[in-house]
Amino acid sequence: MSCTRLGLSLLLLAALGWTEDEHGSEHASHPKKKGPDHGHWSYADKAQWQLEYPYCGGQMQSPINIDTNSTIFSPELQPVVLAGCNLDPSEQLSLMNNGHTVVLQLPGSLTIASGYPQEHRAMQLHLHWGSPAGPGSEHTVDGRRYDGEIHMVYYNPSYESIKEAMRQPGGLAVLAAFLQVGPEDNVHYQPLLEQLDEIQEEGKETAVAGFNIEGLLPTNLGRYYRYSGSLTTPPCYQTVNWTVFNQTVLLSKEQISLLETTLQGDDDKDLQNNFRLTQSLHGRKVLASFQAALSPRRVPLPGAGCPPCGDSENQLGLSLQTADVLAGLFGVLFAVTALAFLIYIHKQRSQNTRPDSHPKPNVIYTAATTDENAV
């Protein structure tokens, strides 16, 4: 990474609250203690973020709950296409525990080539998770919180600098996907998870060999939700064009457990539940690239093969697309049952109106006594 790109990266990280304070980055060898006494935000005091960071009390905050019944289908939303994501192993990427999450720096050569009105360049990705006691995704769908969430952060290069882009409406784009417990290890996440022990302490940093970054996302990048929101951490700039994918990414229970129990955050405590609660929409609209009518049933789907950047491994996921199929099947079954019932009623009525049928008179019958039946 060039000195210029590194400088831009540090500017973005500082604005996202991923350095020790607003005036400088923390040193990997001597991380400073964080917490309320040091004037640094934490997830423990997220209800007070707006006192120091006014944007956190704005009307366009993230994350949100996605009510699938209220989303608006937009045929103009095209599938997201990434470019430059299959990185050579010789390219070393920085992986860091910044006290709030695990951050992987991404080269600017990785771009969003389609799915937005203009190209965006990658900056970094990070994860959010819960604890053994409960899930920890930031966004929710129909009130459901998933085990975790991945965010890939991009910026609009049409602005003169990243610092300017992050302060301008639509200056940032974040691709988000839900992490969910599945039946087996997800090989795409191993380059990150196997290094967590190296960065257990806050401020630690290590190098990761380049790999296929797109493998961290769902295989289906064409079905997603889109809305205007904010950074989910201070300073909460309301400049993010969010894409929340419909298909989840499956990790094994052991992999999710690694996220929940390996890293340390403020005051050497376990780094857990690093998610912000959902924020009010305040009249904002949530668009969908597909017809998302009713709250879905979530059932597993097999991986759809290699992602566009090329990868020989299959990736499993869950998709709300199956809800459309199930709804159609239930509709057909209901129609067939109703038709059979109507045919049955019609036959019964036809039989009762035949000329040789003798309807019973409207008489109440009583049993005869023994005497009346005697001959």
C-alpha positions as CSV (number, residue, x, y, z in Angstrom):
1,M,0.0,0.0,0.0
2,S,1.4,3.4,-0.9
3,C,2.0,6.2,1.6
4,T,-0.8,8.2,0.1
5,R,-3.2,5.4,0.4
6,L,-2.1,4.6,3.9
7,G,-2.7,8.2,4.9
8,L,-6.2,8.1,3.4
9,S,-6.9,4.9,5.2
10,L,-5.9,6.4,8.5
11,L,-8.2,9.4,7.9
12,L,-11.1,7.1,7.3
13,L,-10.4,4.9,10.3
14,A,-10.1,8.0,12.6
15,A,-13.5,9.3,11.4
16,L,-15.1,5.9,11.9
17,G,-13.9,5.8,15.5
18,W,-11.4,3.1,14.9
19,T,-8.4,4.9,16.4
20,E,-7.7,5.8,20.0
21,D,-9.1,9.3,19.6
22,E,-9.7,11.9,17.1
23,H,-6.1,13.2,17.2
24,G,-4.1,10.1,16.5
25,S,-4.0,6.4,16.1
26,E,-3.1,4.0,18.9
27,H,0.2,2.2,18.8
28,A,0.0,-1.5,18.3
29,S,2.7,-2.3,20.9
30,H,1.3,0.1,23.6
31,P,-2.4,0.3,23.3
32,K,-4.0,2.8,25.5
33,K,-6.9,1.9,27.8
34,K,-10.3,2.9,26.6
35,G,-13.5,3.7,28.4
36,P,-15.5,6.6,29.7
37,D,-12.6,8.0,31.7
38,H,-10.6,8.4,28.5
39,G,-13.2,10.3,26.5
40,H,-13.6,7.4,24.0
41,W,-16.9,5.9,23.0
42,S,-17.8,2.3,23.8
43,Y,-20.7,0.0,23.2
44,A,-21.4,0.1,26.9
45,D,-22.4,3.8,26.7
46,K,-24.0,3.8,23.2
47,A,-27.1,5.5,24.5
48,Q,-24.9,8.6,25.2
49,W,-23.1,8.7,21.9
50,Q,-25.1,11.7,20.7
51,L,-23.9,13.8,23.6
52,E,-20.3,13.8,22.2
53,Y,-21.2,13.0,18.6
54,P,-24.3,15.0,17.6
55,Y,-24.9,13.1,14.3
56,C,-25.6,9.9,16.4
57,G,-28.9,11.6,17.3
58,G,-29.9,12.3,13.7
59,Q,-32.9,11.2,11.7
60,M,-31.1,8.9,9.3
61,Q,-29.2,6.6,11.6
62,S,-28.2,2.9,11.2
63,P,-28.7,0.1,11.7
64,I,-32.4,-0.5,11.1
65,N,-35.0,-3.2,11.3
66,I,-36.0,-4.2,7.8
67,D,-39.7,-4.9,7.7
68,T,-40.1,-7.0,4.5
69,N,-43.8,-6.2,4.2
70,S,-42.9,-2.4,4.0
71,T,-40.1,-2.6,1.5
72,I,-40.6,-1.2,-2.0
73,F,-39.5,-3.2,-5.1
74,S,-37.2,-1.2,-7.3
75,P,-36.5,-2.8,-10.7
76,E,-33.7,-0.3,-11.2
77,L,-31.6,-1.9,-8.5
78,Q,-29.1,-4.1,-10.5
79,P,-27.0,-7.0,-9.1
80,V,-23.9,-5.9,-7.2
81,V,-20.7,-6.8,-9.1
82,L,-17.3,-6.6,-7.5
83,A,-14.0,-6.3,-9.4
84,G,-10.5,-7.1,-8.3
85,C,-11.6,-9.2,-5.3
86,N,-9.4,-12.3,-6.0
87,L,-6.2,-11.0,-4.4
88,D,-2.8,-12.7,-4.9
89,P,-1.4,-14.5,-1.8
90,S,1.7,-12.3,-2.1
91,E,-0.4,-9.3,-1.2
92,Q,-0.3,-8.8,2.5
93,L,-3.4,-7.3,4.2
94,S,-3.4,-5.8,7.7
95,L,-5.7,-7.4,10.2
96,M,-6.2,-5.5,13.5
97,N,-8.1,-5.6,16.8
98,N,-9.0,-1.9,17.3
99,G,-10.9,-2.6,20.6
100,H,-14.3,-2.4,18.9
101,T,-14.0,-5.0,16.2
102,V,-11.6,-6.9,13.9
103,V,-10.7,-4.8,10.8
104,L,-9.1,-6.1,7.6
105,Q,-7.7,-3.3,5.4
106,L,-8.6,-3.7,1.7
107,P,-6.7,-2.3,-1.4
108,G,-8.4,0.4,-3.4
109,S,-8.1,-1.9,-6.5
110,L,-11.1,-3.8,-5.1
111,T,-14.1,-2.0,-6.4
112,I,-17.9,-2.1,-6.7
113,A,-18.2,-2.1,-10.5
114,S,-22.0,-2.4,-10.7
115,G,-25.0,-2.0,-8.4
116,Y,-24.5,1.6,-7.6
117,P,-24.8,4.7,-9.9
118,Q,-21.0,5.1,-9.8
119,E,-17.9,3.0,-9.0
120,H,-16.8,2.7,-5.4
121,R,-13.4,1.8,-4.1
122,A,-12.8,-0.5,-1.1
123,M,-11.3,0.7,2.2
124,Q,-11.8,-2.1,4.8
125,L,-14.1,-4.7,6.2
126,H,-15.1,-5.5,9.7
127,L,-17.4,-7.8,11.7
128,H,-20.1,-7.5,14.3
129,W,-21.1,-10.3,16.6
130,G,-22.9,-11.2,19.9
131,S,-21.9,-13.5,22.7
132,P,-22.6,-17.1,23.7
133,A,-25.8,-15.7,25.3
134,G,-27.3,-14.3,22.1
135,P,-26.8,-13.2,18.5
136,G,-25.2,-9.9,17.5
137,S,-26.0,-8.7,14.0
138,E,-26.6,-4.9,13.7
139,H,-29.5,-4.9,11.2
140,T,-32.5,-7.1,11.8
141,V,-35.1,-8.5,9.4
142,D,-38.7,-8.6,10.6
143,G,-37.4,-8.3,14.1
144,R,-35.0,-11.2,13.8
145,R,-31.3,-10.7,14.8
146,Y,-28.7,-13.0,13.2
147,D,-25.6,-14.4,14.8
148,G,-23.3,-11.8,13.2
149,E,-22.8,-9.3,10.4
150,I,-20.0,-8.4,8.0
151,H,-19.6,-4.9,6.6
152,M,-17.4,-4.0,3.6
153,V,-16.8,-0.3,3.5
154,Y,-16.3,1.5,0.2
155,Y,-16.0,5.2,-0.7
156,N,-17.0,7.3,-3.7
157,P,-13.7,8.3,-5.5
158,S,-15.5,11.2,-7.3
159,Y,-14.8,13.3,-4.1
160,E,-11.4,14.9,-3.7
161,S,-10.6,12.8,-0.6
162,I,-11.9,10.1,1.6
163,K,-12.3,12.6,4.4
164,E,-14.6,14.7,2.1
165,A,-16.5,11.6,0.8
166,M,-17.4,10.4,4.3
167,R,-19.0,13.8,5.1
168,Q,-21.0,14.0,1.9
169,P,-24.4,12.3,1.2
170,G,-23.8,9.0,-0.6
171,G,-20.1,9.4,-0.1
172,L,-19.8,5.9,1.4
173,A,-21.2,2.6,0.4
174,V,-21.4,-0.4,2.8
175,L,-22.1,-3.9,1.7
176,A,-23.6,-5.9,4.6
177,A,-24.4,-9.6,5.0
178,F,-25.8,-11.6,7.9
179,L,-23.7,-14.4,9.5
180,Q,-25.6,-17.5,10.6
181,V,-24.7,-20.8,12.2
182,G,-24.5,-23.6,9.6
183,P,-23.5,-27.3,9.5
184,E,-19.8,-26.9,8.6
185,D,-16.8,-24.6,8.6
186,N,-16.8,-21.8,6.0
187,V,-13.4,-22.0,4.3
188,H,-13.6,-18.4,3.1
189,Y,-13.5,-17.1,6.6
190,Q,-10.5,-19.2,7.7
191,P,-7.9,-16.6,6.6
192,L,-9.4,-14.2,9.2
193,L,-10.5,-16.5,12.0
194,E,-7.2,-18.5,12.2
195,Q,-5.4,-15.2,12.9
196,L,-7.6,-14.0,15.7
197,D,-5.3,-15.5,18.4
198,E,-2.5,-13.2,17.0
199,I,-4.5,-10.1,17.7
200,Q,-6.3,-11.1,20.9
201,E,-5.2,-7.9,22.7
202,E,-6.6,-4.5,21.8
203,G,-4.3,-2.7,19.4
204,K,-2.6,-5.8,18.0
205,E,-2.1,-6.2,14.3
206,T,-1.0,-9.0,12.0
207,A,-0.6,-9.7,8.3
208,V,-3.0,-11.9,6.2
209,A,-2.1,-13.2,2.8
210,G,-4.4,-12.1,0.0
211,F,-7.4,-14.3,-0.8
212,N,-10.7,-14.1,-2.6
213,I,-12.5,-11.3,-0.6
214,E,-15.8,-11.9,-2.4
215,G,-16.0,-15.4,-0.8
216,L,-16.9,-13.6,2.4
217,L,-20.2,-12.4,0.9
218,P,-23.2,-14.4,-0.1
219,T,-23.2,-16.1,-3.5
220,N,-26.3,-14.2,-4.6
221,L,-25.4,-10.5,-4.8
222,G,-28.5,-9.7,-6.9
223,R,-31.1,-9.8,-4.1
224,Y,-30.7,-7.1,-1.5
225,Y,-32.2,-4.2,0.4
226,R,-31.1,-0.6,-0.1
227,Y,-31.6,2.5,2.1
228,S,-29.8,5.7,3.1
229,G,-28.3,5.7,6.6
230,S,-25.2,6.3,8.7
231,L,-22.1,4.8,10.1
232,T,-23.1,2.6,13.0
233,T,-20.3,3.9,15.2
234,P,-19.3,7.4,16.2
235,P,-19.2,10.0,14.6
236,C,-22.3,8.4,12.9
237,Y,-22.1,10.5,9.7
238,Q,-25.3,10.1,7.8
239,T,-23.6,9.5,4.4
240,V,-23.9,5.8,3.8
241,N,-25.7,4.1,1.0
242,W,-26.5,0.7,2.6
243,T,-26.8,-2.6,0.8
244,V,-28.0,-5.4,3.0
245,F,-28.0,-8.7,1.2
246,N,-31.0,-11.0,1.3
247,Q,-28.9,-14.2,1.5
248,T,-27.0,-15.1,4.7
249,V,-23.5,-16.5,5.0
250,L,-23.1,-19.7,7.0
251,L,-20.3,-20.3,9.4
252,S,-20.0,-23.3,11.7
253,K,-20.9,-22.9,15.4
254,E,-17.2,-23.2,16.2
255,Q,-16.3,-20.3,13.9
256,I,-19.0,-18.1,15.4
257,S,-17.7,-19.0,18.9
258,L,-14.2,-17.9,17.9
259,L,-15.5,-14.4,17.1
260,E,-17.5,-14.3,20.4
261,T,-14.7,-15.5,22.7
262,T,-11.2,-14.7,21.3
263,L,-10.7,-11.0,21.2
264,Q,-10.4,-8.5,24.0
265,G,-11.7,-4.9,24.0
266,D,-11.9,-2.2,26.6
267,D,-10.1,-2.9,29.9
268,D,-9.1,-6.4,28.7
269,K,-12.7,-7.6,28.8
270,D,-14.0,-10.0,26.2
271,L,-15.0,-8.2,23.0
272,Q,-18.6,-9.2,22.7
273,N,-22.0,-7.7,21.6
274,N,-20.3,-5.1,19.5
275,F,-23.5,-4.1,17.8
276,R,-25.7,-1.0,17.9
277,L,-29.4,-1.3,18.5
278,T,-31.7,-0.6,15.5
279,Q,-32.7,3.0,14.9
280,S,-36.0,4.6,13.8
281,L,-36.6,5.0,10.1
282,H,-38.1,8.5,10.5
283,G,-40.0,8.1,7.2
284,R,-37.2,6.6,5.2
285,K,-38.0,4.1,2.5
286,V,-36.3,0.7,2.2
287,L,-36.0,-0.5,-1.4
288,A,-35.6,-4.1,-2.5
289,S,-34.1,-5.4,-5.7
290,F,-36.7,-8.2,-5.6
291,Q,-40.3,-8.8,-4.6
292,A,-40.2,-9.2,-0.8
293,A,-43.9,-9.4,0.0
294,L,-44.4,-11.5,3.2
295,S,-42.2,-12.3,6.1
296,P,-40.2,-15.3,4.9
297,R,-39.7,-18.8,6.2
298,R,-35.9,-19.3,6.3
299,V,-34.8,-22.7,4.9
300,P,-31.3,-23.7,3.7
301,L,-30.3,-23.5,0.1
302,P,-27.3,-25.2,-1.4
303,G,-24.4,-23.0,-2.6
304,A,-24.9,-21.7,-6.1
305,G,-21.3,-22.4,-7.2
306,C,-18.4,-20.1,-7.7
307,P,-18.7,-16.4,-7.0
308,P,-18.1,-14.1,-10.0
309,C,-14.4,-13.5,-9.0
310,G,-13.7,-17.2,-9.3
311,D,-13.5,-19.7,-6.5
312,S,-13.6,-23.5,-6.5
313,E,-15.4,-23.8,-3.2
314,N,-19.1,-23.8,-2.7
315,Q,-20.7,-21.5,-0.2
316,L,-23.9,-22.3,1.6
317,G,-26.4,-19.7,2.6
318,L,-30.0,-19.0,3.4
319,S,-32.2,-17.0,1.1
320,L,-35.5,-15.3,1.5
321,Q,-36.0,-16.3,-2.1
322,T,-37.3,-19.7,-0.9
323,A,-40.2,-17.9,0.7
324,D,-41.5,-17.0,-2.7
325,V,-41.4,-20.7,-3.8
326,L,-43.1,-21.9,-0.7
327,A,-45.8,-19.3,-0.9
328,G,-46.5,-20.4,-4.5
329,L,-46.7,-24.0,-3.5
330,F,-49.1,-23.3,-0.6
331,G,-51.2,-21.2,-2.9
332,V,-51.5,-24.1,-5.4
333,L,-52.4,-26.6,-2.7
334,F,-55.0,-24.3,-1.3
335,A,-56.6,-23.8,-4.7
336,V,-56.7,-27.5,-5.5
337,T,-58.3,-28.2,-2.1
338,A,-60.9,-25.5,-2.6
339,L,-61.7,-26.8,-6.1
340,A,-62.2,-30.4,-4.8
341,F,-64.5,-29.2,-2.1
342,L,-66.6,-27.3,-4.6
343,I,-66.9,-30.3,-6.9
344,Y,-68.0,-32.4,-3.9
345,I,-70.7,-29.9,-2.9
346,H,-71.9,-29.8,-6.5
347,K,-72.3,-33.6,-6.7
348,Q,-74.2,-33.7,-3.5
349,R,-76.6,-31.1,-4.6
350,S,-77.1,-32.8,-8.0
351,Q,-77.9,-36.1,-6.3
352,N,-80.4,-34.6,-4.0
353,T,-82.4,-33.0,-6.9
354,R,-82.8,-36.2,-9.0
355,P,-86.5,-37.1,-9.9
356,D,-86.3,-40.4,-8.1
357,S,-85.0,-39.0,-4.9
358,H,-87.6,-38.8,-2.0
359,P,-86.8,-36.2,0.5
360,K,-87.8,-37.0,4.0
361,P,-90.8,-35.1,5.3
362,N,-90.3,-32.7,8.1
363,V,-91.6,-35.1,10.8
364,I,-90.1,-36.0,14.2
365,Y,-90.0,-39.7,14.6
366,T,-90.4,-41.5,18.0
367,A,-89.6,-45.1,18.8
368,A,-92.7,-47.4,18.9
369,T,-93.7,-49.2,22.1
370,T,-93.8,-53.0,22.5
371,D,-97.6,-52.9,22.4
372,E,-97.8,-51.1,19.2
373,N,-95.5,-53.6,17.5
374,A,-97.5,-56.7,18.7
375,V,-99.3,-58.6,16.0
